[in-house]
Amino acid sequence: MRKYEVAVVLAPTLTEEEVDQSIETFQEIAKEKEAQVANVDNWGKRNLAYPINKHTEGIYVILTLEESNAESVAELERRFKMTESVIRFLTIRVDLNLKRAEKIKSRRDSKKRLNTLSEDNNETQTVSVAVED
Amino acid sequence: MAKRRRYCKFCSDKVDYIDYKDVRTLSTYVPEGSKMTPRRISGVCSIHQKKLSRAIKQARHLALLSYIPS
């Protein structure tokens, strides 16, 4: 299962109802292409770091999708390009990154365990030397 | 300036994934919307610098960070 994070910046001219409506249509598109919407995060209005299409604010929405292929993401991106109220979007596949992060973490944990083990060994050795003396 | 021992902050904090949404962390490596801090100054290790630069570029695309100095 792939996990995608789709970030969308909507124009600030939209009313709250219109924002909710467009979020719903995005979710419907995703469901049509057999993707599961894991999470919807609406950040609300935020100042943009630089003006885009003469807008100084943007409404940030972040969707997390789970699916086995990239069909829904491709369809969503196609729709974003056509929709005028979408001023920016960014799709990231996150499952690989998270997997890699977990791998690094497990490797670090095992290393830590090894270190503590070798410390224990050292202690037993010193003890045995003391007995010999 | 006295020479300080530099270390990778991400390594010591054990960060495995740098998120573009975490603007507060990213902005410490992009002073006042200018260029990214080079590794030789910030002391970030190569693995994390790569992840950091990618996250900064993604944040810039979404207008969370600026491309030009403000």
N, CA and C atoms of all chains as a GROMACS GRO file, in nm:
protein
  609
    1MET      N    1   0.085  -0.121   0.000
    1MET     CA    2   0.000   0.000   0.000
    1MET      C    3   0.087   0.125   0.000
    2ARG      N    4   0.061   0.212  -0.094
    2ARG     CA    5   0.136   0.337  -0.097
    2ARG      C    6   0.063   0.444  -0.018
    3LYS      N    7   0.141   0.534   0.035
    3LYS     CA    8   0.081   0.642   0.112
    3LYS      C    9   0.125   0.773   0.050
    4TYR      N   10   0.029   0.857   0.019
    4TYR     CA   11   0.060   0.985  -0.045
    4TYR      C   12   0.013   1.099   0.043
    5GLU      N   13   0.087   1.206   0.038
    5GLU     CA   14   0.047   1.327   0.106
    5GLU      C   15   0.026   1.434   0.000
    6VAL      N   16  -0.098   1.478  -0.014
    6VAL     CA   17  -0.130   1.577  -0.117
    6VAL      C   18  -0.159   1.709  -0.048
    7ALA      N   19  -0.074   1.808  -0.073
    7ALA     CA   20  -0.096   1.940  -0.015
    7ALA      C   21  -0.152   2.032  -0.123
    8VAL      N   22  -0.258   2.103  -0.089
    8VAL     CA   23  -0.323   2.193  -0.185
    8VAL      C   24  -0.333   2.331  -0.123
    9VAL      N   25  -0.299   2.433  -0.200
    9VAL     CA   26  -0.319   2.571  -0.156
    9VAL      C   27  -0.434   2.627  -0.237
   10LEU      N   28  -0.540   2.665  -0.168
   10LEU     CA   29  -0.658   2.720  -0.234
   10LEU      C   30  -0.658   2.872  -0.225
   11ALA      N   31  -0.726   2.935  -0.319
   11ALA     CA   32  -0.732   3.082  -0.322
   11ALA      C   33  -0.807   3.133  -0.199
   12PRO      N   34  -0.765   3.248  -0.143
   12PRO     CA   35  -0.830   3.300  -0.021
   12PRO      C   36  -0.968   3.359  -0.049
   13THR      N   37  -1.002   3.374  -0.176
   13THR     CA   38  -1.132   3.433  -0.210
   13THR      C   39  -1.248   3.338  -0.184
   14LEU      N   40  -1.218   3.208  -0.166
   14LEU     CA   41  -1.324   3.111  -0.141
   14LEU      C   42  -1.385   3.131  -0.002
   15THR      N   43  -1.516   3.110   0.007
   15THR     CA   44  -1.580   3.112   0.138
   15THR      C   45  -1.559   2.977   0.206
   16GLU      N   46  -1.593   2.970   0.334
   16GLU     CA   47  -1.571   2.845   0.408
   16GLU      C   48  -1.648   2.730   0.347
   17GLU      N   49  -1.772   2.761   0.305
   17GLU     CA   50  -1.854   2.657   0.244
   17GLU      C   51  -1.789   2.603   0.118
   18GLU      N   52  -1.739   2.695   0.037
   18GLU     CA   53  -1.676   2.652  -0.089
   18GLU      C   54  -1.552   2.567  -0.063
   19VAL      N   55  -1.479   2.603   0.044
   19VAL     CA   56  -1.360   2.524   0.079
   19VAL      C   57  -1.401   2.382   0.116
   20ASP      N   58  -1.504   2.372   0.204
   20ASP     CA   59  -1.552   2.239   0.244
   20ASP      C   60  -1.599   2.160   0.123
   21GLN      N   61  -1.668   2.231   0.034
   21GLN     CA   62  -1.720   2.165  -0.084
   21GLN      C   63  -1.606   2.109  -0.170
   22SER      N   64  -1.503   2.191  -0.192
   22SER     CA   65  -1.394   2.144  -0.279
   22SER      C   66  -1.318   2.030  -0.213
   23ILE      N   67  -1.306   2.034  -0.079
   23ILE     CA   68  -1.239   1.924  -0.010
   23ILE      C   69  -1.319   1.795  -0.031
   24GLU      N   70  -1.451   1.810  -0.024
   24GLU     CA   71  -1.535   1.692  -0.044
   24GLU      C   72  -1.520   1.634  -0.185
   25THR      N   73  -1.516   1.724  -0.284
   25THR     CA   74  -1.501   1.675  -0.421
   25THR      C   75  -1.366   1.605  -0.437
   26PHE      N   76  -1.261   1.657  -0.374
   26PHE     CA   77  -1.131   1.591  -0.382
   26PHE      C   78  -1.141   1.450  -0.325
   27GLN      N   79  -1.210   1.439  -0.211
   27GLN     CA   80  -1.223   1.308  -0.147
   27GLN      C   81  -1.301   1.211  -0.236
   28GLU      N   82  -1.407   1.267  -0.301
   28GLU     CA   83  -1.487   1.182  -0.389
   28GLU      C   84  -1.404   1.130  -0.506
   29ILE      N   85  -1.323   1.218  -0.563
   29ILE     CA   86  -1.238   1.177  -0.675
   29ILE      C   87  -1.145   1.064  -0.630
   30ALA      N   88  -1.088   1.081  -0.510
   30ALA     CA   89  -0.996   0.979  -0.458
   30ALA      C   90  -1.068   0.846  -0.439
   31LYS      N   91  -1.190   0.853  -0.384
   31LYS     CA   92  -1.265   0.730  -0.357
   31LYS      C   93  -1.305   0.661  -0.486
   32GLU      N   94  -1.336   0.742  -0.589
   32GLU     CA   95  -1.374   0.685  -0.718
   32GLU      C   96  -1.262   0.598  -0.774
   33LYS      N   97  -1.139   0.641  -0.750
   33LYS     CA   98  -1.023   0.567  -0.802
   33LYS      C   99  -0.972   0.465  -0.700
   34GLU      N  100  -1.059   0.427  -0.609
   34GLU     CA  101  -1.029   0.322  -0.510
   34GLU      C  102  -0.911   0.355  -0.421
   35ALA      N  103  -0.909   0.478  -0.374
   35ALA     CA  104  -0.808   0.516  -0.275
   35ALA      C  105  -0.880   0.546  -0.144
   36GLN      N  106  -0.812   0.520  -0.034
   36GLN     CA  107  -0.871   0.549   0.096
   36GLN      C  108  -0.817   0.681   0.147
   37VAL      N  109  -0.907   0.765   0.192
   37VAL     CA  110  -0.864   0.894   0.249
   37VAL      C  111  -0.837   0.871   0.398
   38ALA      N  112  -0.709   0.872   0.433
   38ALA     CA  113  -0.672   0.841   0.572
   38ALA      C  114  -0.692   0.961   0.662
   39ASN      N  115  -0.665   1.079   0.609
   39ASN     CA  116  -0.671   1.198   0.694
   39ASN      C  117  -0.691   1.323   0.609
   40VAL      N  118  -0.766   1.419   0.662
   40VAL     CA  119  -0.780   1.549   0.596
   40VAL      C  120  -0.744   1.655   0.699
   41ASP      N  121  -0.648   1.736   0.664
   41ASP     CA  122  -0.601   1.838   0.757
   41ASP      C  123  -0.622   1.975   0.693
   42ASN      N  124  -0.709   2.054   0.753
   42ASN     CA  125  -0.734   2.189   0.700
   42ASN      C  126  -0.665   2.291   0.790
   43TRP      N  127  -0.562   2.354   0.736
   43TRP     CA  128  -0.486   2.450   0.816
   43TRP      C  129  -0.557   2.585   0.823
   44GLY      N  130  -0.648   2.608   0.732
   44GLY     CA  131  -0.713   2.739   0.725
   44GLY      C  132  -0.625   2.840   0.653
   45LYS      N  133  -0.660   2.969   0.671
   45LYS     CA  134  -0.589   3.074   0.598
   45LYS      C  135  -0.450   3.098   0.658
   46ARG      N  136  -0.354   3.116   0.572
   46ARG     CA  137  -0.215   3.140   0.613
   46ARG      C  138  -0.155   3.241   0.518
   47ASN      N  139  -0.066   3.322   0.569
   47ASN     CA  140   0.004   3.415   0.480
   47ASN      C  141   0.102   3.339   0.391
   48LEU      N  142   0.106   3.377   0.264
   48LEU     CA  143   0.202   3.317   0.173
   48LEU      C  144   0.336   3.387   0.189
   49ALA      N  145   0.444   3.312   0.165
   49ALA     CA  146   0.578   3.371   0.178
   49ALA      C  147   0.605   3.468   0.063
   50TYR      N  148   0.536   3.450  -0.047
   50TYR     CA  149   0.548   3.542  -0.162
   50TYR      C  150   0.415   3.537  -0.236
   51PRO      N  151   0.377   3.647  -0.303
   51PRO     CA  152   0.246   3.648  -0.370
   51PRO      C  153   0.240   3.551  -0.488
   52ILE      N  154   0.127   3.480  -0.496
   52ILE     CA  155   0.102   3.390  -0.610
   52ILE      C  156  -0.027   3.438  -0.676
   53ASN      N  157  -0.023   3.467  -0.803
   53ASN     CA  158  -0.139   3.517  -0.877
   53ASN      C  159  -0.203   3.636  -0.804
   54LYS      N  160  -0.121   3.721  -0.749
   54LYS     CA  161  -0.165   3.841  -0.676
   54LYS      C  162  -0.239   3.809  -0.546
   55HIS      N  163  -0.234   3.685  -0.501
   55HIS     CA  164  -0.290   3.650  -0.370
   55HIS      C  165  -0.179   3.658  -0.266
   56THR      N  166  -0.211   3.714  -0.149
   56THR     CA  167  -0.110   3.717  -0.043
   56THR      C  168  -0.141   3.615   0.066
   57GLU      N  169  -0.259   3.555   0.058
   57GLU     CA  170  -0.297   3.451   0.154
   57GLU      C  171  -0.337   3.325   0.079
   58GLY      N  172  -0.337   3.215   0.151
   58GLY     CA  173  -0.380   3.090   0.090
   58GLY      C  174  -0.443   3.000   0.194
   59ILE      N  175  -0.533   2.912   0.149
   59ILE     CA  176  -0.594   2.816   0.239
   59ILE      C  177  -0.526   2.682   0.216
   60TYR      N  178  -0.459   2.632   0.321
   60TYR     CA  179  -0.381   2.509   0.307
   60TYR      C  180  -0.464   2.389   0.350
   61VAL      N  181  -0.468   2.290   0.264
   61VAL     CA  182  -0.538   2.165   0.295
   61VAL      C  183  -0.443   2.050   0.264
   62ILE      N  184  -0.431   1.956   0.356
   62ILE     CA  185  -0.342   1.842   0.334
   62ILE      C  186  -0.421   1.713   0.345
   63LEU      N  187  -0.420   1.637   0.236
   63LEU     CA  188  -0.492   1.509   0.231
   63LEU      C  189  -0.390   1.396   0.240
   64THR      N  190  -0.421   1.295   0.316
   64THR     CA  191  -0.336   1.175   0.319
   64THR      C  192  -0.415   1.061   0.257
   65LEU      N  193  -0.359   1.004   0.150
   65LEU     CA  194  -0.428   0.899   0.076
   65LEU      C  195  -0.352   0.768   0.086
   66GLU      N  196  -0.427   0.659   0.084
   66GLU     CA  197  -0.366   0.526   0.080
   66GLU      C  198  -0.424   0.452  -0.039
   67GLU      N  199  -0.337   0.403  -0.124
   67GLU     CA  200  -0.384   0.328  -0.240
   67GLU      C  201  -0.273   0.239  -0.292
   68SER      N  202  -0.311   0.147  -0.382
   68SER     CA  203  -0.212   0.052  -0.430
   68SER      C  204  -0.143   0.101  -0.558
   69ASN      N  205  -0.203   0.197  -0.628
   69ASN     CA  206  -0.136   0.254  -0.745
   69ASN      C  207  -0.155   0.405  -0.743
   70ALA      N  208  -0.099   0.474  -0.842
   70ALA     CA  209  -0.099   0.620  -0.837
   70ALA      C  210  -0.219   0.681  -0.910
   71GLU      N  211  -0.323   0.601  -0.937
   71GLU     CA  212  -0.433   0.649  -1.023
   71GLU      C  213  -0.504   0.770  -0.964
   72SER      N  214  -0.538   0.764  -0.836
   72SER     CA  215  -0.616   0.874  -0.779
   72SER      C  216  -0.532   1.001  -0.772
   73VAL      N  217  -0.403   0.984  -0.744
   73VAL     CA  218  -0.315   1.100  -0.737
   73VAL      C  219  -0.303   1.166  -0.874
   74ALA      N  220  -0.291   1.084  -0.978
   74ALA     CA  221  -0.281   1.137  -1.113
   74ALA      C  222  -0.408   1.212  -1.150
   75GLU      N  223  -0.522   1.154  -1.114
   75GLU     CA  224  -0.650   1.217  -1.146
   75GLU      C  225  -0.665   1.349  -1.069
   76LEU      N  226  -0.628   1.346  -0.941
   76LEU     CA  227  -0.637   1.466  -0.859
   76LEU      C  228  -0.550   1.578  -0.916
   77GLU      N  229  -0.428   1.542  -0.956
   77GLU     CA  230  -0.338   1.644  -1.008
   77GLU      C  231  -0.391   1.702  -1.139
   78ARG      N  232  -0.454   1.617  -1.219
   78ARG     CA  233  -0.513   1.664  -1.344
   78ARG      C  234  -0.623   1.766  -1.314
   79ARG      N  235  -0.703   1.735  -1.212
   79ARG     CA  236  -0.813   1.825  -1.174
   79ARG      C  237  -0.759   1.956  -1.116
   80PHE      N  238  -0.652   1.945  -1.036
   80PHE     CA  239  -0.593   2.065  -0.976
   80PHE      C  240  -0.550   2.164  -1.083
   81LYS      N  241  -0.491   2.110  -1.189
   81LYS     CA  242  -0.442   2.196  -1.296
   81LYS      C  243  -0.556   2.272  -1.361
   82MET      N  244  -0.673   2.208  -1.368
   82MET     CA  245  -0.786   2.272  -1.435
   82MET      C  246  -0.861   2.368  -1.344
   83THR      N  247  -0.857   2.340  -1.212
   83THR     CA  248  -0.933   2.423  -1.119
   83THR      C  249  -0.860   2.554  -1.094
   84GLU      N  250  -0.930   2.665  -1.108
   84GLU     CA  251  -0.865   2.794  -1.092
   84GLU      C  252  -0.841   2.830  -0.946
   85SER      N  253  -0.926   2.777  -0.859
   85SER     CA  254  -0.913   2.814  -0.718
   85SER      C  255  -0.794   2.744  -0.651
   86VAL      N  256  -0.735   2.645  -0.718
   86VAL     CA  257  -0.614   2.580  -0.665
   86VAL      C  258  -0.494   2.658  -0.715
   87ILE      N  259  -0.420   2.723  -0.624
   87ILE     CA  260  -0.307   2.802  -0.670
   87ILE      C  261  -0.175   2.727  -0.662
   88ARG      N  262  -0.165   2.629  -0.574
   88ARG     CA  263  -0.045   2.545  -0.567
   88ARG      C  264  -0.084   2.407  -0.518
   89PHE      N  265  -0.008   2.305  -0.561
   89PHE     CA  266  -0.028   2.172  -0.501
   89PHE      C  267   0.104   2.098  -0.503
   90LEU      N  268   0.114   2.002  -0.414
   90LEU     CA  269   0.236   1.922  -0.403
   90LEU      C  270   0.200   1.784  -0.353
   91THR      N  271   0.243   1.683  -0.426
   91THR     CA  272   0.216   1.545  -0.386
   91THR      C  273   0.346   1.478  -0.349
   92ILE      N  274   0.346   1.409  -0.236
   92ILE     CA  275   0.466   1.340  -0.190
   92ILE      C  276   0.428   1.199  -0.152
   93ARG      N  277   0.509   1.103  -0.196
   93ARG     CA  278   0.488   0.966  -0.151
   93ARG      C  279   0.566   0.950  -0.021
   94VAL      N  280   0.494   0.922   0.088
   94VAL     CA  281   0.560   0.923   0.218
   94VAL      C  282   0.593   0.784   0.272
   95ASP      N  283   0.532   0.678   0.218
   95ASP     CA  284   0.552   0.546   0.281
   95ASP      C  285   0.698   0.503   0.274
   96LEU      N  286   0.766   0.534   0.162
   96LEU     CA  287   0.907   0.495   0.150
   96LEU      C  288   0.991   0.569   0.253
   97ASN      N  289   0.963   0.698   0.268
   97ASN     CA  290   1.040   0.778   0.365
   97ASN      C  291   1.021   0.725   0.506
   98LEU      N  292   0.895   0.694   0.540
   98LEU     CA  293   0.867   0.646   0.675
   98LEU      C  294   0.932   0.510   0.698
   99LYS      N  295   0.929   0.426   0.592
   99LYS     CA  296   0.990   0.294   0.601
   99LYS      C  297   1.140   0.306   0.628
  100ARG      N  298   1.202   0.398   0.551
  100ARG     CA  299   1.345   0.418   0.565
  100ARG      C  300   1.377   0.469   0.706
  101ALA      N  301   1.292   0.561   0.753
  101ALA     CA  302   1.314   0.616   0.887
  101ALA      C  303   1.306   0.506   0.992
  102GLU      N  304   1.211   0.415   0.973
  102GLU     CA  305   1.196   0.306   1.070
  102GLU      C  306   1.317   0.215   1.068
  103LYS      N  307   1.369   0.191   0.947
  103LYS     CA  308   1.486   0.104   0.932
  103LYS      C  309   1.606   0.163   1.007
  104ILE      N  310   1.626   0.293   0.985
  104ILE     CA  311   1.738   0.360   1.052
  104ILE      C  312   1.721   0.350   1.203
  105LYS      N  313   1.597   0.368   1.247
  105LYS     CA  314   1.569   0.366   1.390
  105LYS      C  315   1.600   0.228   1.449
  106SER      N  316   1.556   0.124   1.378
  106SER     CA  317   1.577  -0.012   1.431
  106SER      C  318   1.726  -0.044   1.434
  107ARG      N  319   1.798   0.007   1.331
  107ARG     CA  320   1.943  -0.019   1.326
  107ARG      C  321   2.011   0.050   1.445
  108ARG      N  322   1.965   0.173   1.474
  108ARG     CA  323   2.024   0.248   1.584
  108ARG      C  324   1.996   0.178   1.717
  109ASP      N  325   1.872   0.128   1.730
  109ASP     CA  326   1.835   0.059   1.854
  109ASP      C  327   1.920  -0.066   1.875
  110SER      N  328   1.940  -0.141   1.766
  110SER     CA  329   2.018  -0.265   1.780
  110SER      C  330   2.163  -0.233   1.815
  111LYS      N  331   2.213  -0.122   1.759
  111LYS     CA  332   2.350  -0.080   1.789
  111LYS      C  333   2.364  -0.048   1.938
  112LYS      N  334   2.262   0.022   1.988
  112LYS     CA  335   2.262   0.060   2.129
  112LYS      C  336   2.266  -0.065   2.218
  113ARG      N  337   2.186  -0.164   2.176
  113ARG     CA  338   2.180  -0.288   2.254
  113ARG      C  339   2.318  -0.356   2.254
  114LEU      N  340   2.383  -0.356   2.138
  114LEU     CA  341   2.516  -0.416   2.128
  114LEU      C  342   2.612  -0.347   2.222
  115ASN      N  343   2.608  -0.215   2.223
  115ASN     CA  344   2.699  -0.138   2.308
  115ASN      C  345   2.680  -0.173   2.455
  116THR      N  346   2.555  -0.180   2.498
  116THR     CA  347   2.529  -0.213   2.638
  116THR      C  348   2.577  -0.354   2.669
  117LEU      N  349   2.561  -0.444   2.570
  117LEU     CA  350   2.606  -0.582   2.589
  117LEU      C  351   2.757  -0.588   2.608
  118SER      N  352   2.831  -0.515   2.521
  118SER     CA  353   2.977  -0.520   2.529
  118SER      C  354   3.024  -0.458   2.661
  119GLU      N  355   2.951  -0.355   2.710
  119GLU     CA  356   2.988  -0.296   2.838
  119GLU      C  357   2.976  -0.400   2.950
  120ASP      N  358   2.868  -0.477   2.944
  120ASP     CA  359   2.848  -0.582   3.044
  120ASP      C  360   2.964  -0.682   3.041
  121ASN      N  361   3.005  -0.718   2.918
  121ASN     CA  362   3.116  -0.813   2.902
  121ASN      C  363   3.243  -0.759   2.967
  122ASN      N  364   3.270  -0.630   2.941
  122ASN     CA  365   3.390  -0.569   2.999
  122ASN      C  366   3.389  -0.579   3.150
  123GLU      N  367   3.273  -0.555   3.208
  123GLU     CA  368   3.262  -0.560   3.354
  123GLU      C  369   3.295  -0.698   3.408
  124THR      N  370   3.241  -0.800   3.342
  124THR     CA  371   3.266  -0.937   3.388
  124THR      C  372   3.414  -0.970   3.376
  125GLN      N  373   3.477  -0.920   3.268
  125GLN     CA  374   3.620  -0.947   3.250
  125GLN      C  375   3.701  -0.888   3.365
  126THR      N  376   3.674  -0.761   3.398
  126THR     CA  377   3.751  -0.696   3.505
  126THR      C  378   3.733  -0.772   3.636
  127VAL      N  379   3.613  -0.819   3.656
  127VAL     CA  380   3.586  -0.894   3.779
  127VAL      C  381   3.673  -1.020   3.784
  128SER      N  382   3.680  -1.092   3.671
  128SER     CA  383   3.755  -1.218   3.670
  128SER      C  384   3.904  -1.191   3.694
  129VAL      N  385   3.955  -1.078   3.637
  129VAL     CA  386   4.095  -1.043   3.656
  129VAL      C  387   4.122  -1.019   3.804
  130ALA      N  388   4.030  -0.949   3.868
  130ALA     CA  389   4.047  -0.919   4.009
  130ALA      C  390   4.055  -1.047   4.091
  131VAL      N  391   3.978  -1.145   4.054
  131VAL     CA  392   3.979  -1.272   4.127
  131VAL      C  393   4.114  -1.341   4.112
  132GLU      N  394   4.170  -1.334   3.989
  132GLU     CA  395   4.298  -1.400   3.964
  132GLU      C  396   4.409  -1.340   4.051
  133ASP      N  397   4.406  -1.207   4.064
  133ASP     CA  398   4.508  -1.138   4.144
  133ASP      C  399   4.499  -1.185   4.290
  134MET      N  400   3.559   3.522   1.599
  134MET     CA  401   3.464   3.435   1.669
  134MET      C  402   3.533   3.309   1.716
  135ALA      N  403   3.505   3.272   1.839
  135ALA     CA  404   3.568   3.151   1.891
  135ALA      C  405   3.517   3.028   1.816
  136LYS      N  406   3.607   2.934   1.798
  136LYS     CA  407   3.569   2.814   1.725
  136LYS      C  408   3.487   2.725   1.817
  137ARG      N  409   3.368   2.690   1.768
  137ARG     CA  410   3.282   2.603   1.847
  137ARG      C  411   3.280   2.466   1.781
  138ARG      N  412   3.260   2.367   1.860
  138ARG     CA  413   3.250   2.235   1.801
  138ARG      C  414   3.110   2.221   1.740
  139ARG      N  415   3.107   2.192   1.609
  139ARG     CA  416   2.979   2.179   1.540
  139ARG      C  417   2.936   2.032   1.539
  140TYR      N  418   2.806   2.014   1.547
  140TYR     CA  419   2.754   1.877   1.539
  140TYR      C  420   2.622   1.881   1.465
  141CYS      N  421   2.582   1.769   1.413
  141CYS     CA  422   2.457   1.762   1.338
  141CYS      C  423   2.341   1.759   1.438
  142LYS      N  424   2.259   1.862   1.432
  142LYS     CA  425   2.149   1.871   1.527
  142LYS      C  426   2.048   1.759   1.506
  143PHE      N  427   2.030   1.722   1.378
  143PHE     CA  428   1.932   1.618   1.348
  143PHE      C  429   1.978   1.482   1.398
  144CYS      N  430   2.111   1.460   1.394
  144CYS     CA  431   2.164   1.332   1.444
  144CYS      C  432   2.147   1.322   1.594
  145SER      N  433   2.176   1.433   1.664
  145SER     CA  434   2.168   1.426   1.810
  145SER      C  435   2.023   1.421   1.857
  146ASP      N  436   1.931   1.481   1.777
  146ASP     CA  437   1.789   1.473   1.811
  146ASP      C  438   1.726   1.344   1.759
  147LYS      N  439   1.803   1.268   1.682
  147LYS     CA  440   1.757   1.142   1.622
  147LYS      C  441   1.634   1.163   1.534
  148VAL      N  442   1.646   1.260   1.445
  148VAL     CA  443   1.540   1.286   1.347
  148VAL      C  444   1.566   1.198   1.225
  149ASP      N  445   1.465   1.118   1.186
  149ASP     CA  446   1.484   1.031   1.071
  149ASP      C  447   1.414   1.083   0.947
  150TYR      N  448   1.316   1.172   0.968
  150TYR     CA  449   1.238   1.221   0.855
  150TYR      C  450   1.216   1.370   0.874
  151ILE      N  451   1.264   1.450   0.779
  151ILE     CA  452   1.247   1.595   0.788
  151ILE      C  453   1.125   1.634   0.704
  152ASP      N  454   1.026   1.692   0.769
  152ASP     CA  455   0.899   1.722   0.704
  152ASP      C  456   0.899   1.865   0.652
  153TYR      N  457   0.846   1.884   0.529
  153TYR     CA  458   0.840   2.019   0.473
  153TYR      C  459   0.739   2.106   0.546
  154LYS      N  460   0.647   2.044   0.620
  154LYS     CA  461   0.544   2.121   0.690
  154LYS      C  462   0.596   2.184   0.819
  155ASP      N  463   0.710   2.136   0.865
  155ASP     CA  464   0.768   2.186   0.990
  155ASP      C  465   0.849   2.312   0.961
  156VAL      N  466   0.778   2.422   0.938
  156VAL     CA  467   0.843   2.544   0.891
  156VAL      C  468   0.938   2.602   0.996
  157ARG      N  469   0.904   2.583   1.122
  157ARG     CA  470   0.987   2.642   1.228
  157ARG      C  471   1.128   2.584   1.226
  158THR      N  472   1.138   2.454   1.209
  158THR     CA  473   1.271   2.392   1.201
  158THR      C  474   1.344   2.436   1.074
  159LEU      N  475   1.270   2.434   0.964
  159LEU     CA  476   1.335   2.466   0.836
  159LEU      C  477   1.387   2.608   0.835
  160SER      N  478   1.309   2.701   0.892
  160SER     CA  479   1.346   2.842   0.880
  160SER      C  480   1.475   2.874   0.956
  161THR      N  481   1.513   2.788   1.053
  161THR     CA  482   1.640   2.813   1.121
  161THR      C  483   1.759   2.787   1.027
  162TYR      N  484   1.734   2.712   0.919
  162TYR     CA  485   1.841   2.685   0.822
  162TYR      C  486   1.829   2.772   0.698
  163VAL      N  487   1.732   2.864   0.698
  163VAL     CA  488   1.717   2.958   0.587
  163VAL      C  489   1.704   3.097   0.648
  164PRO      N  490   1.815   3.159   0.691
  164PRO     CA  491   1.805   3.285   0.763
  164PRO      C  492   1.740   3.395   0.680
  165GLU      N  493   1.633   3.454   0.732
  165GLU     CA  494   1.563   3.567   0.671
  165GLU      C  495   1.534   3.546   0.523
  166GLY      N  496   1.491   3.426   0.491
  166GLY     CA  497   1.449   3.399   0.354
  166GLY      C  498   1.561   3.405   0.252
  167SER      N  499   1.686   3.397   0.299
  167SER     CA  500   1.795   3.399   0.201
  167SER      C  501   1.833   3.256   0.166
  168LYS      N  502   1.958   3.235   0.132
  168LYS     CA  503   2.000   3.101   0.089
  168LYS      C  504   2.006   3.005   0.207
  169MET      N  505   2.003   2.877   0.173
  169MET     CA  506   2.018   2.774   0.277
  169MET      C  507   2.157   2.784   0.341
  170THR      N  508   2.163   2.754   0.471
  170THR     CA  509   2.291   2.755   0.538
  170THR      C  510   2.375   2.638   0.488
  171PRO      N  511   2.498   2.664   0.443
  171PRO     CA  512   2.582   2.552   0.398
  171PRO      C  513   2.622   2.461   0.514
  172ARG      N  514   2.657   2.340   0.479
  172ARG     CA  515   2.691   2.240   0.577
  172ARG      C  516   2.813   2.279   0.663
  173ARG      N  517   2.906   2.348   0.598
  173ARG     CA  518   3.029   2.383   0.670
  173ARG      C  519   3.001   2.484   0.781
  174ILE      N  520   2.888   2.554   0.772
  174ILE     CA  521   2.854   2.649   0.878
  174ILE      C  522   2.758   2.588   0.979
  175SER      N  523   2.653   2.521   0.930
  175SER     CA  524   2.552   2.468   1.023
  175SER      C  525   2.598   2.337   1.088
  176GLY      N  526   2.691   2.266   1.023
  176GLY     CA  527   2.741   2.141   1.081
  176GLY      C  528   2.650   2.022   1.061
  177VAL      N  529   2.547   2.038   0.979
  177VAL     CA  530   2.455   1.926   0.953
  177VAL      C  531   2.527   1.819   0.871
  178CYS      N  532   2.505   1.691   0.904
  178CYS     CA  533   2.573   1.584   0.831
  178CYS      C  534   2.514   1.572   0.691
  179SER      N  535   2.586   1.502   0.603
  179SER     CA  536   2.546   1.501   0.462
  179SER      C  537   2.409   1.436   0.441
  180ILE      N  538   2.381   1.331   0.519
  180ILE     CA  539   2.253   1.261   0.504
  180ILE      C  540   2.138   1.356   0.537
  181HIS      N  541   2.154   1.428   0.648
  181HIS     CA  542   2.045   1.516   0.688
  181HIS      C  543   2.038   1.642   0.604
  182GLN      N  544   2.153   1.689   0.555
  182GLN     CA  545   2.152   1.808   0.469
  182GLN      C  546   2.073   1.781   0.342
  183LYS      N  547   2.087   1.660   0.291
  183LYS     CA  548   2.015   1.622   0.170
  183LYS      C  549   1.864   1.626   0.194
  184LYS      N  550   1.825   1.567   0.306
  184LYS     CA  551   1.682   1.564   0.341
  184LYS      C  552   1.632   1.705   0.369
  185LEU      N  553   1.715   1.783   0.435
  185LEU     CA  554   1.677   1.919   0.471
  185LEU      C  555   1.657   2.005   0.347
  186SER      N  556   1.750   1.993   0.251
  186SER     CA  557   1.740   2.077   0.133
  186SER      C  558   1.616   2.040   0.052
  187ARG      N  559   1.585   1.913   0.048
  187ARG     CA  560   1.464   1.871  -0.023
  187ARG      C  561   1.341   1.930   0.045
  188ALA      N  562   1.336   1.922   0.177
  188ALA     CA  563   1.220   1.973   0.251
  188ALA      C  564   1.206   2.124   0.232
  189ILE      N  565   1.320   2.195   0.230
  189ILE     CA  566   1.315   2.340   0.212
  189ILE      C  567   1.260   2.375   0.074
  190LYS      N  568   1.303   2.299  -0.027
  190LYS     CA  569   1.256   2.327  -0.163
  190LYS      C  570   1.108   2.298  -0.176
  191GLN      N  571   1.062   2.192  -0.109
  191GLN     CA  572   0.920   2.161  -0.113
  191GLN      C  573   0.839   2.270  -0.044
  192ALA      N  574   0.891   2.319   0.069
  192ALA     CA  575   0.822   2.425   0.142
  192ALA      C  576   0.818   2.554   0.060
  193ARG      N  577   0.924   2.579  -0.015
  193ARG     CA  578   0.927   2.699  -0.098
  193ARG      C  579   0.822   2.692  -0.208
  194HIS      N  580   0.805   2.575  -0.263
  194HIS     CA  581   0.707   2.558  -0.371
  194HIS      C  582   0.567   2.592  -0.320
  195LEU      N  583   0.537   2.554  -0.196
  195LEU     CA  584   0.405   2.578  -0.139
  195LEU      C  585   0.396   2.716  -0.072
  196ALA      N  586   0.496   2.802  -0.094
  196ALA     CA  587   0.498   2.937  -0.038
  196ALA      C  588   0.497   2.937   0.114
  197LEU      N  589   0.552   2.832   0.175
  197LEU     CA  590   0.571   2.832   0.320
  197LEU      C  591   0.701   2.904   0.354
  198LEU      N  592   0.796   2.898   0.262
  198LEU     CA  593   0.923   2.972   0.274
  198LEU      C  594   0.939   3.053   0.146
  199SER      N  595   1.014   3.162   0.154
  199SER     CA  596   1.030   3.244   0.035
  199SER      C  597   1.157   3.206  -0.040
  200TYR      N  598   1.158   3.236  -0.169
  200TYR     CA  599   1.275   3.210  -0.252
  200TYR      C  600   1.374   3.324  -0.239
  201ILE      N  601   1.322   3.445  -0.218
  201ILE     CA  602   1.408   3.564  -0.223
  201ILE      C  603   1.418   3.626  -0.083
  202PRO      N  604   1.531   3.693  -0.056
  202PRO     CA  605   1.546   3.756   0.076
  202PRO      C  606   1.439   3.862   0.096
  203SER      N  607   1.384   3.866   0.216
  203SER     CA  608   1.277   3.964   0.242
  203SER      C  609   1.336   4.093   0.298
   0.00000   0.00000   0.00000
